[in-house]
Amino acid sequence: MELFFKINEDLQQTVQINAQNKRGLTPLHGALCQGRIEKIKLLLKRGANPNLANNDELTPLHIICSRKNDDDLARIFLKLNDNILPTVKIDARDKKGDTPLHYALCRGLKKVSEWLLRNGASPNLATGGGLTPLHIICKMKHKINDEKHRAVQIDSRDKLGRTPLHLALEYSKQEVCELLLKRGADLNLADADGSTPLHFFCTSSSYNNLMKILFEISDEKHQLVHLDAKNKKGDTPLHLALSSDNKKAVELLLRKGANPNLADADGSTSLHLICERNEDDLVEIFFKTIDAKHRPVHVDARNKLGRTPLQLAVSNLLPHVVDVLLQHGADLSNFSFPNESYFGERFDPQNDSLDLKFELASGVLAIAERFEIRGFDVRRRRAATALTVQALPYTRARLMWNQFQEDFPEAAQELEDRIENMALFVQDNNAKRGLDLGLNRGFSGSQAAKHLMGLAAANYAGGPGRRRRSEQASRAASVAAQVVVPGNEQVRSMWSQGCHPSKRKTCIGVVVLAAVIGSVLLAYTTLAAKPARDPALRKLFVVFRHGDRTPTETYPNDPHINYPWPGGWGALTKVITTSFFVRTYLLYKLRVLQTLAVAQLGMRQLYKLGGWLREEFGWIVDHKYSPASTMVQSSYADRCIMSTQALLAGLFPVDDEDAFVPGLHWQPIPVHYTPRALDKLINVKYPCPRLEAALQEAYRNESLKSGAELESYYEQLSNITGQTIKTVTDVEFLYNTLEIEDFYGLEIPPALKKLYQEPLMRKLAAVSYTMFTSNTVAQRLRGGPMLKHILDIANSADDGKSGRMFLYGSHDINIVNMLRAMGFTDELFKLELGVSLIFELRAVDGGQSQELRISMLNNTDATVPHRLRIRGCEDRCLVEDLYRIWNDTLPEDWDKECQL
């Protein structure tokens, strides 16, 4: 560059050193983007304008402050010439209203931020979004600097009404919160949602110390804290503390005088909220504190649906809460049982585990017993029937029981007779319903015995909501867990000793019945069992991309814009056949199609993948679909749901005997999905301010990095297609459409075809996928939820009770997001159709630890998955190690981290 200037000087030619291109970029902007110190020095000495802004009104100082890990560049920039400093506009704003200080704080450039403040940057100017530097500091980890002794507006608000204290709370910056409180932050200011600092404190026990500080400051400064302030949802701090199981906050608020009878937007009081949670301690803390303060409580208050706390406690099967409510005067004389529409709301309807069924059964029996003690006639009110019908859905259990009856009619009749004789167990036919549930669920005889005795043990322990069991019940449960051979005399003796004296005859009867059932079922299930190929494999997770699809969109100048794509835009394709091409030939301008080959596409691809999964891993679920063993979830898109169904057809084919329609070798299997705007797991589309900000920052950085190199390329594409191309994602969408049209033999216009065939377009399309996980925050909030979901299931140590095989239909971007969250950030991915991520949860070290083995099946034609090596655990990845390795990309609270 020095030579360039020297030659022009010799020729006496003036160099326009501040010349700007179409984007407003000067040579100085380009040198700063690339961090070329020598060029920056030379340009400034030659008179480059240090304040000239580009089309986005970004000055050189903005560009410097947008660079990561480059604290020294700003110092060098302003010290190159002593005459520069007075002329630099240190508080210049870009189009969004952001100053260089805002940029430096957002990127964590502490030295640059400090230098800017020392040289006159305003500490109070707000961004376009209303964020002052103090707001941004409260989101970051910087400390507040008092050196300049300038007044800082400590309670300034952004456009969402948030003060620095609100932001510090949202980002869990407890030291900053404490400092703001001590510096005089208003204790009662609410944000746009009506949430005060006290609302935030109550959402997590981690804020309890700050809550104590808030009340100490309130007492010290004689400032009133609005204990019963409601946010826009109608929640008081007490409501939030109860919903978060924050027991210490509940106790502190009640001691300070919070009103226990205020209702939220649904009409629910504090007691209603308690009765929706399986936390016995909450109800005890609540009444203990209230009783000490001698405050009245509306025990029989009704919410907007007309439900009382007692009705909620019954419907959620909380025997201990029922006890406490009745002790505090809940009205039983006018009690009506919950109707079918809201019975058992706290239980996951997808959880079909046998343990849950017995937990429900024990709660039913315990509540019925408590009511009868108080003179409530359960049978007369049809309460037992209502409870049992709603709490014990045993339809699926009956299917296997019916098969058992067909195979062993005499044994089944004997068991039926024995069950009927157990009417002593409960005072009506509900015993039969409860015990039916345990029959023929695929358990061995010993497991059946354990569950039946566990039912009785739980019942005498006081039901699922009671945490402190009596000594006798604990002994009974312990015996149940030790049963190996049903009917053993020693076990019967131990059981009878541990059983409640008034029920000992019943307990012994249960053990005898369990022995009979266990003996028969042990033989029955053993005969039907298929040997597992790999006993170390405990669970399998498969995240797969959908199959071949039609374009989701096209460009204005596309000559095939009216092409009759089968199924419409973005649809999963069927097998291409000659008849399809004949129809297309007639429908579409009598155009000669280039291929009549039958291709394995769309549905056929995923059907093939399902067949491969059946061959490789089908044994883990005994080659049969069961809702208890196989969990299926998909993205909201039709092509993903249909791909998932096609995979299931290959994974679980039906033979002639099991077909519900003769000749139809298919069975309906539920595929669960979340609506697009609510998805926080697979294809994360739930509105998230931080993700949107990260995406815009990624596009901005990509634009700065690419500079003028791609400007003419984008312009060329825009002119050819008639569509505005500004980003790599615009290029990716165009490339995907051209790729599909090319595959189907549709002619691409020559000028566009030339660009399509060049490597640059495919490379930019691959770069587009990185935009959505450009930094750790985006990786954490897009790819992290699915990884955490898998790890949490793997870490649950439930021995398969929550399922053995987990299938997830997704898009290519979702798999890329997961790969990048796993640490594969140096690679560019353009994944094939049907690509699958496979997670095998395996027992290691004699079953003491669990390894998660991760591999990728590149497409549906592949037969051998490629093992992925995770940085930090190249040999084997234990589940606990992955939590540590992926700590930065596993979200703790998605909503909170999204700034919702």
NORDA-V442202 format. One record per helix or strand of 3 or more residues. SS is the DSSP state (a for helix, b for strand). FROM is the first residue (numbers start at 1). TO is the last residue. Records with the same first field share a line. If there is no record, write none. Layout:
BEGIN
SS: FROM-TO, FROM-TO
END
This chain:
BEGIN
a: 2-10, 27-34, 37-45, 60-65, 71-79, 85-87, 100-106, 110-118, 133-139, 164-170, 174-182, 197-201, 205-221, 237-243, 247-256, 270-274, 280-293, 309-315, 319-327, 340-342, 354-373, 383-391, 395-407, 409-424, 430-436, 445-461, 471-482, 489-498, 501-528, 578-587, 602-621, 638-651, 676-678, 689-709, 711-721, 728-743, 750-757, 759-771, 776-794, 812-821, 845-847, 879-885, 887-889, 894-897
b: 537-545, 630-634, 805-810, 836-844, 849-857
END
